[in-house]
Amino acid sequence: MKWRMSQIDTQLFGKKIREERLKRNLTLEQLSEKCDISSNFLGQLERGKNVPSLKSLIRIANVLEVSIDDLLFENLEKINSQNYFSKQIQDITKDFDTTQKQTVINLLKLLETLVDKG
């Protein structure tokens, strides 16, 4: 399955970076200096307010001596889970009124019957 950095749960990702940083008794400033990124940007990452470039992701993983998989595992697992699907529906319908949401539910029910017959 293909995935994009924009699909990651930035809160979960940031929590993992912070967790790994604290395990190594590094301050935000120390880690940012070692990664050659600003402490402001790293703080945004840890708070889930930003998504790193691939270059920054590699630097952070290398300095923390973890694999990129370690930093993203829970995200990748989540992307493949039912929760991810539910979140996508919520995101799509967040501005819908009750009637529009009911229409989506009815369409999903119709699709369910078609898939069962398929």
N, C-alpha and C positions, 0 to 999 in steps of 0.2 A: 504494500500500500504506500502510495506517495503521501508525503506530508510536507507542510511548509512551516517555517519558523512562526508565521503569523497564526498558526493553529495552536501554538503552545499556550498553556495556562501560565501566564506570566507570574501570577502570585505563587504558584507551586514551584516554578523554576527559581524565582527569587528566594523563596524559603530554602531551597536546596543549596543555593550558593552561600547564603548566610550560614546555614548549618555547617557546611564544609569549612567555611572561613573560621567560624568559632571553634571548631574541632582542632584547628591548627593555631589557635590563640593569636590570630591576626586581626588587626584593626582594619576598618574599611580603608583607611589611608594606606596602610602597609600593603594590602592586597592590590589596591588600585595602582600603587607605584610599581609593584612587581609585574603587573599586567600591562603597564604602560597605557592605562586608561584613567580618565578623571575620576576622583572619588565621588563627584556629583553623579556621574553616569552610573558608576557601580552602585551607588545608593539607590538610584532609580531602578536598576535591575533587581536589587534585593527587595524593593517595595513593590515589584511587579508593575512598574510604570513604564517600562521600556523593554525592547527585545534586542538582544545583542546581534552584531554582525557575526558572520562565521569566524572572522579573524579574532574578534573579541572573545567569542565562545571558546575557541581553541586556546587562546592565551590564558583564560580563566581556568580551564580544565588542566592545562599544563602546570600552572603555578600551584593549584590545589592538589596536583598529583592524583587526579581522578580522570576517568574516561568521560568523553562527551556523553556516552550512554548513561553513565552514573548520574550526570546532571539532568538528563532528559528522560530517564527510564519511566518515571511515573507519568510524565506527559505522554510518552509514546503509548504506554499502557492505556491511558485515559482516552487518547484519540481513537483507539480501537474498541472502546467499551460502549455500552449502551448509554452511559451517562453523557458521553460526548454527543451522541445522537440527540438526546433529550435537550442538551444545552443548545445545540444548533437550532432546534425547533423554537426554543424559548427566545433565542436571539432574533430569529426571523420574525416572530410574531409579537415581539415586545411592544410595538406601537399599534398593534391591531386592537380594534374594539371587540366586544363580546361576540357580535355577529360574525365578524371576520374569523375569529378564533374557532367558532363553532363550524364554520365552513371548512377550515383546515382539518378539524377533527373528522368531519363527514367525508372529506376526500381521503384521509388516511384509512378510514373504515372501508371505503370503496376499494382502495388499493389492496387492503388486506384480503378482501374476498377474491379479487382478481389473482393475487399471488397464490392463495390457497388452491384455486382452480387450475393454476398454471402448471 
